């Protein structure tokens, strides 16, 4: 394993990068909001039926958080994408990170859903910092404040997912997303303890995968079983890719468990019948199938050249999702 934790994505120059454009003036970030949001599923449905009115309230309550995460991932991608990197772009990302770090944003949750939102937010923040941390002329005091914030945040998420083992969220997709955030925070901070914790939790996640490639706790989501298998697979691939870049082969761990899950999910994208037979109900997406749900395909295809993914990549590129660090096509796809 390398002495210094390696980035989860390539940071070297690529020949297909666009010519740099002058950075726009740095906009003001949205103000932080409290993490007291409600869930959006109807009670008594096993988190399988969305309550439209609750969803509207959830989206309104988290709009500033989504705008913040989208902003930092988009701007940090723009910094990496240009052939000539403009330090002003990186400085703007750091300013946005500092603005929320200085207020201790995202650290206090007053609801279970707020805890989930906090956990999802760690990965885009850590990834955005990783992308700009080697830029010249970054303000040292702001860097220190941001890294201290990420460290506190990662510690809270880690402690959350080391507690209440009776909760299904400590074994299902919520654990996987928490693990991704903590792993990327470990890389951002070069904190091997956080990295090692994430590897251990990943191995626990793999033990949830059945011989047929399904996840029993995600099958329990009934009409959303296919959706949540895809949702669960996404962080697992990014965790495995980050580990691989740091000398730890998790792709083939536990008897190729991840590959079984990949095979089950990919087959279901066109044909949900396996999940419909397993659950007894018609399958529905939360939202719609788009590139944001398939970002895991970029690192997986780049590493394995899996031909089953090619048509989906061609259909949806560039694949972007703030929760997996932004533009996965930019960050992982080989230069074309």
C-alpha positions in Angstrom: 0.0 0.0 0.0 1.3 3.5 -0.9 2.7 5.6 1.9 0.4 8.5 0.9 -3.2 7.7 0.0 -3.8 8.1 -3.7 -6.7 10.0 -5.2 -9.8 8.1 -6.3 -9.5 9.5 -9.8 -6.9 10.6 -12.2 -5.5 14.1 -11.6 -2.9 14.1 -14.4 -3.2 16.1 -17.6 -5.2 14.6 -20.4 -4.9 15.4 -24.1 -8.6 15.7 -24.6 -9.1 18.5 -22.1 -10.6 21.7 -23.6 -8.7 24.9 -23.9 -9.0 26.9 -20.7 -11.4 29.7 -20.5 -11.2 32.6 -18.1 -12.8 31.7 -14.9 -16.0 33.6 -14.2 -16.2 35.7 -11.0 -16.7 33.5 -8.0 -20.4 33.5 -7.0 -21.5 33.5 -3.4 -22.4 30.1 -2.1 -25.8 29.3 -0.7 -26.3 29.7 3.0 -26.2 26.5 5.1 -29.5 25.1 6.3 -30.4 22.9 9.2 -30.5 19.1 8.9 -34.0 18.7 10.3 -35.5 17.3 7.1 -38.3 14.7 6.9 -38.3 11.4 5.0 -40.4 11.1 1.8 -41.8 7.6 1.9 -45.3 6.7 3.0 -45.3 5.1 6.5 -45.9 1.4 6.6 -44.8 0.8 3.0 -41.3 -0.5 3.8 -39.9 2.7 2.2 -41.2 1.6 -1.2 -44.0 4.2 -1.9 -43.1 7.9 -2.2 -45.4 10.4 -0.7 -45.5 13.2 -3.3 -46.1 16.0 -0.8 -43.4 14.8 1.5 -41.0 14.6 -1.4 -41.8 18.3 -2.2 -41.1 19.3 1.3 -37.9 17.2 1.3 -36.6 18.8 -1.9 -37.4 22.3 -0.6 -35.6 21.6 2.7 -32.5 20.3 0.9 -32.5 22.6 -2.1 -29.6 24.7 -0.7 -27.6 21.6 0.1 -28.1 20.2 -3.4 -27.1 23.6 -4.9 -24.0 23.7 -2.7 -22.9 20.2 -3.6 -23.6 20.7 -7.3 -21.7 24.0 -7.2 -18.5 22.6 -5.6 -18.4 19.5 -7.8 -19.1 21.5 -11.0 -16.5 24.1 -10.2 -13.9 21.6 -9.1 -14.5 19.6 -12.3 -14.0 22.8 -14.3 -10.7 23.3 -12.6 -9.5 19.9 -13.6 -11.0 19.9 -17.1 -9.0 22.9 -18.4 -5.6 22.2 -20.1 -4.3 25.3 -18.3 -5.6 25.2 -14.8 -6.6 28.6 -13.4 -5.8 28.9 -9.6 -8.8 31.3 -9.4 -11.1 28.4 -10.1 -9.5 26.3 -7.3 -9.6 29.3 -5.0 -13.4 29.7 -5.6 -14.0 26.0 -4.6 -11.9 26.5 -1.5 -13.9 29.7 -0.7 -17.2 27.7 -0.9 -15.8 25.0 1.2 -14.6 27.5 3.8 -17.9 29.3 3.9 -19.6 26.2 5.2 -16.7 24.9 7.2 -16.5 28.2 9.2 -20.2 27.8 10.2 -19.9 24.1 11.1 -22.5 23.3 8.4 -23.7 19.7 8.0 -22.4 18.5 11.4 -25.6 18.6 13.5 -28.7 16.5 12.4 -32.0 16.5 14.3 -33.7 13.7 12.3 -32.9 10.3 10.8 -33.3 11.8 7.4 -31.0 14.6 8.3 -28.4 12.0 9.3 -28.8 10.5 5.9 -28.4 13.8 4.1 -25.3 14.5 6.2 -23.7 11.2 5.2 -24.5 11.7 1.5 -22.9 15.2 1.6 -19.5 14.1 2.8 -18.3 12.4 -0.4 -18.9 15.4 -2.7 -17.2 17.7 -0.3 -14.2 15.4 0.2 -13.9 14.8 -3.6 -14.1 18.5 -4.4 -11.3 19.2 -1.9 -9.2 16.4 -3.4 -9.5 17.9 -6.9 -8.2 21.3 -5.9 -5.9 20.7 -2.9 -2.7 20.8 -4.9 -3.5 24.1 -6.6 -1.0 26.9 -6.1 -1.7 29.9 -3.8 -4.6 28.4 -1.8 -5.0 30.2 1.4 -3.4 28.1 4.2 -5.8 29.2 6.9 -8.8 28.3 4.8 -7.3 25.0 3.9 -6.7 24.2 7.6 -10.3 25.1 8.4 -11.7 23.0 5.6 -9.6 19.9 6.5 -10.6 20.3 10.1 -14.2 20.4 9.1 -13.9 17.3 6.9 -12.2 15.5 9.7 -15.0 16.3 12.2 -17.6 15.4 9.6 -16.0 12.1 8.8 -15.7 11.3 12.5 -19.4 11.9 13.1 -20.4 9.7 10.1 -18.0 7.0 11.2 -19.3 7.0 14.8 -22.9 7.0 13.5 -22.3 3.9 11.5 -20.5 2.2 14.4 -23.6 2.7 16.6 -27.1 1.2 16.6 -26.2 -2.0 14.9 -29.8 -3.1 15.1 -30.8 -0.5 12.4 -31.0 -1.8 8.9 -29.2 1.4 7.8 -26.1 0.0 9.4 -26.1 -2.8 6.9 -27.8 -1.6 3.7 -27.1 1.1 1.1 -26.9 3.8 3.8 -23.8 2.1 5.2 -22.2 1.9 1.7 -22.7 5.6 1.1 -21.3 6.4 4.5 -18.3 4.3 3.8 -17.7 6.1 0.5 -17.8 9.5 2.2 -15.4 8.4 5.0 -13.0 6.7 2.6 -12.8 9.9 0.4 -12.4 12.0 3.6 -9.5 9.7 4.5 -7.9 10.3 1.1 -8.5 14.1 1.4 -6.8 14.1 4.9 -4.3 11.3 4.2 -5.8 9.6 7.2 -5.2 5.9 7.0 -7.4 5.1 10.0 -10.4 6.4 8.1 -9.3 4.5 5.0 -8.9 1.3 7.0 -12.3 1.7 8.7 -13.9 2.1 5.2 -12.2 -1.1 3.9 -13.6 -3.0 6.9 -17.1 -1.7 6.3 -16.9 -2.5 2.6 -16.0 -6.1 3.5 -19.1 -6.2 5.7 -21.2 -4.9 2.8 -19.9 -7.6 0.5 -21.2 -10.3 2.9 -24.7 -8.9 2.3 -24.6 -10.0 -1.3 -26.4 -13.3 -1.9 -25.2 -16.0 -4.4 -27.7 -14.7 -7.0 -26.3 -11.2 -6.7 -29.1 -9.7 -4.8 -29.1 -7.7 -1.5 -31.8 -9.0 0.8 -32.2 -5.6 2.6 -32.7 -3.9 -0.8 -35.2 -6.6 -2.0 -37.3 -5.6 1.0 -37.9 -2.2 -0.8 -40.4 -4.1 -2.9 -41.3 -1.9 -5.9 -38.0 0.0 -5.5 -35.9 -3.1 -5.2 -34.2 -2.7 -8.6 -33.7 1.0 -7.9 -32.1 0.4 -4.6 -29.8 -2.4 -5.9 -28.5 0.1 -8.4 -28.3 2.8 -5.7 -26.4 0.4 -3.4 -24.0 -0.8 -6.1 -22.9 2.8 -6.9 -20.8 3.6 -3.8 -19.5 0.0 -3.7 -17.8 0.4 -7.1 -16.3 3.8 -6.2 -15.0 2.4 -2.9 -13.4 -0.6 -4.7 -11.8 1.7 -7.3 -10.4 4.0 -4.6 -9.0 0.9 -2.7 -7.5 -0.5 -5.9 -5.7 2.8 -6.5 -4.2 2.3 -3.0 -3.1 -1.3 -3.5 -6.1 -3.1 -2.0 -8.1 -5.4 -4.3 -11.7 -5.2 -3.2 -13.2 -5.8 -6.7 -12.6 -9.6 -6.3 -13.1 -9.9 -2.5 -15.4 -12.3 -1.0 -15.6 -14.6 -3.9 -16.2 -11.9 -6.5 -19.3 -10.8 -4.7 -19.3 -7.3 -6.3 -19.3 -8.9 -9.8 -22.4 -10.9 -8.9 -24.1 -7.7 -7.9 -23.0 -5.9 -11.1 -24.3 -8.8 -13.2 -27.7 -8.7 -11.5 -28.0 -4.9 -11.7 -26.9 -4.7 -15.4 -29.3 -7.4 -16.4 -32.2 -5.7 -14.7 -31.7 -2.3 -16.5 -33.4 -3.7 -19.6 -35.4 -6.5 -17.9 -36.7 -6.1 -14.3 -38.4 -9.5 -14.3 -36.0 -11.1 -11.8 -36.8 -8.4 -9.3 -40.5 -8.5 -10.1 -40.5 -12.3 -9.5 -38.4 -11.9 -6.3 -40.7 -9.2 -4.8 -44.0 -10.0 -6.4 -44.5 -6.4 -7.6 -43.8 -4.2 -10.6 -40.5 -2.3 -10.4 -40.4 1.5 -10.4 -37.5 3.9 -10.4 -37.3 6.8 -8.0 -37.2 9.5 -10.7 -36.0 8.1 -13.9 -33.1 6.1 -15.2 -30.4 8.5 -16.3 -26.6 9.0 -16.4 -26.6 10.2 -12.8 -27.7 6.7 -11.6 -25.0 5.0 -13.7 -21.8 6.9 -12.8 -20.3 3.7 -11.4 -20.0 2.4 -14.9 -17.1 4.8 -15.7 -14.5 3.4 -13.3 -15.8 -0.1 -13.8 -15.6 0.1 -17.6 -12.2 1.8 -17.5 -10.8 -1.0 -15.3 -12.5 -4.0 -16.8 -13.8 -3.0 -20.3 -17.0 -4.8 -19.5 -18.9 -4.9 -22.9 -22.3 -5.0 -21.2 -21.8 -1.3 -20.2 -20.9 0.1 -23.5 -24.4 0.9 -24.8 -25.3 2.6 -21.5 -22.2 4.7 -21.6 -22.8 5.7 -25.2 -26.4 6.6 -24.3 -25.8 8.7 -21.3 -22.3 10.2 -21.4 -21.2 12.4 -19.7 -22.3 10.7 -16.5 -22.6 13.1 -13.7 -23.7 12.8 -10.0 -22.6 15.2 -7.3 -22.7 12.3 -4.7 -20.0 10.4 -6.6 -17.8 13.4 -7.1 -19.2 15.1 -10.1 -18.4 14.3 -13.8 -17.4 10.6 -13.7 -16.8 10.6 -17.4 -14.2 13.4 -16.9 -12.7 11.8 -13.8 -12.5 8.1 -14.9 -13.0 7.5 -18.6 -9.9 7.1 -20.7 -9.0 9.9 -23.1 -10.9 9.5 -26.3 
